[in-house]
Amino acid sequence: MQPLTLCAYKVDAEPVFDALSKEACQILNVGWHDLACPGWEADMLDGANPASQTLAGRLVAAGYVGMRVQSFATGANVDDANLVMWRWGAERPASVVLIDDEGRLAGGPAR
């Protein structure tokens, strides 16, 4: 993985589509190709809408604020998951708040 900064968040959001649930995927006809979207970059370069973006549009239209999905990042295990949010803020139904008690991301603790 590339160098990165790990952050903690308090998330209070619903409804979130659980793409790790085979039942949920069957109900909404979500397949592996929609989630892994192996050709996303070629699709975008061709001016096409990648399957993952089409899926996101469907889920947003259905009222979902986000999706829990397997991570397809290089080096990720099949048990690794991501929470993908489309719209969020400080309030519900999609509350996502950064936890930075020590002020490390804001340039250090206030003096």
C-alpha positions as CSV (number, residue, x, y, z in Angstrom):
1,M,0.0,0.0,0.0
2,Q,1.1,3.6,-0.6
3,P,2.0,5.7,2.4
4,L,-1.2,6.7,4.2
5,T,-2.7,8.4,7.2
6,L,-5.1,6.4,9.2
7,C,-8.0,8.3,10.7
8,A,-10.8,7.4,13.0
9,Y,-14.4,8.5,12.4
10,K,-17.7,8.3,14.3
11,V,-20.3,7.2,11.8
12,D,-24.0,7.3,12.4
13,A,-25.6,6.7,9.1
14,E,-28.5,4.7,7.6
15,P,-29.6,3.1,5.4
16,V,-26.3,1.6,4.3
17,F,-26.4,-1.0,1.6
18,D,-24.4,-4.1,2.8
19,A,-22.8,-5.5,-0.3
20,L,-21.1,-8.2,1.9
21,S,-24.6,-9.7,2.2
22,K,-25.4,-12.2,-0.5
23,E,-29.1,-11.8,0.2
24,A,-29.0,-8.0,-0.1
25,C,-27.1,-8.3,-3.4
26,Q,-29.6,-10.9,-4.7
27,I,-32.5,-8.7,-3.8
28,L,-31.1,-5.6,-5.7
29,N,-29.4,-7.7,-8.4
30,V,-25.9,-6.6,-7.5
31,G,-23.1,-8.7,-9.0
32,W,-19.4,-9.1,-8.6
33,H,-18.8,-7.1,-11.8
34,D,-20.8,-4.1,-10.3
35,L,-18.7,-4.2,-7.1
36,A,-15.2,-5.1,-8.4
37,C,-15.6,-3.1,-11.6
38,P,-12.4,-4.4,-13.2
39,G,-12.7,-2.2,-16.3
40,W,-13.6,1.1,-14.5
41,E,-10.5,3.0,-15.8
42,A,-11.0,1.9,-19.4
43,D,-14.7,2.7,-19.2
44,M,-13.9,6.2,-17.9
45,L,-11.3,6.8,-20.6
46,D,-13.9,5.8,-23.2
47,G,-16.4,8.2,-21.8
48,A,-18.6,5.4,-20.5
49,N,-20.1,5.1,-17.0
50,P,-18.3,2.4,-15.0
51,A,-20.6,-0.4,-13.5
52,S,-19.7,0.8,-10.0
53,Q,-20.9,4.3,-10.7
54,T,-24.1,3.0,-12.3
55,L,-24.6,0.9,-9.1
56,A,-23.9,3.9,-6.9
57,G,-26.6,5.8,-8.8
58,R,-29.1,3.0,-8.3
59,L,-28.4,2.9,-4.6
60,V,-28.6,6.6,-4.1
61,A,-32.0,6.6,-6.0
62,A,-33.1,3.8,-3.7
63,G,-32.3,6.1,-0.7
64,Y,-29.1,4.5,0.5
65,V,-26.5,7.0,2.0
66,G,-23.6,4.6,1.6
67,M,-22.4,1.0,1.0
68,R,-20.3,-1.5,2.9
69,V,-18.3,-3.4,0.4
70,Q,-15.3,-5.7,0.1
71,S,-12.0,-3.8,-0.5
72,F,-10.6,-4.4,-3.9
73,A,-7.4,-2.4,-3.2
74,T,-4.1,-4.1,-4.1
75,G,-3.0,-6.3,-1.2
76,A,-6.4,-6.3,0.5
77,N,-7.7,-9.6,1.8
78,V,-11.2,-10.9,1.1
79,D,-12.2,-10.0,4.7
80,D,-11.2,-6.4,4.3
81,A,-14.1,-4.0,3.8
82,N,-14.7,-0.3,3.0
83,L,-17.5,2.0,3.9
84,V,-18.3,4.1,0.8
85,M,-20.4,7.2,1.5
86,W,-22.0,9.4,-1.2
87,R,-23.2,12.3,0.9
88,W,-22.3,13.0,4.5
89,G,-22.1,15.7,7.1
90,A,-22.3,16.3,10.8
91,E,-26.0,15.3,11.1
92,R,-28.1,12.2,10.4
93,P,-29.0,10.4,8.3
94,A,-25.4,10.4,7.1
95,S,-23.3,11.6,10.1
96,V,-19.6,11.2,9.6
97,V,-17.4,13.0,12.1
98,L,-13.6,12.9,12.2
99,I,-12.1,11.9,15.6
100,D,-9.0,14.0,16.1
101,D,-8.8,14.4,19.9
102,E,-5.1,15.3,19.8
103,G,-5.4,17.7,16.9
104,R,-2.8,15.9,14.8
105,L,-4.7,16.5,11.5
106,A,-5.3,20.2,12.2
107,G,-1.6,21.0,12.7
108,G,-1.3,19.8,16.3
109,P,-3.0,20.5,19.6
110,A,-4.3,24.0,20.2
111,R,-2.0,26.1,22.4
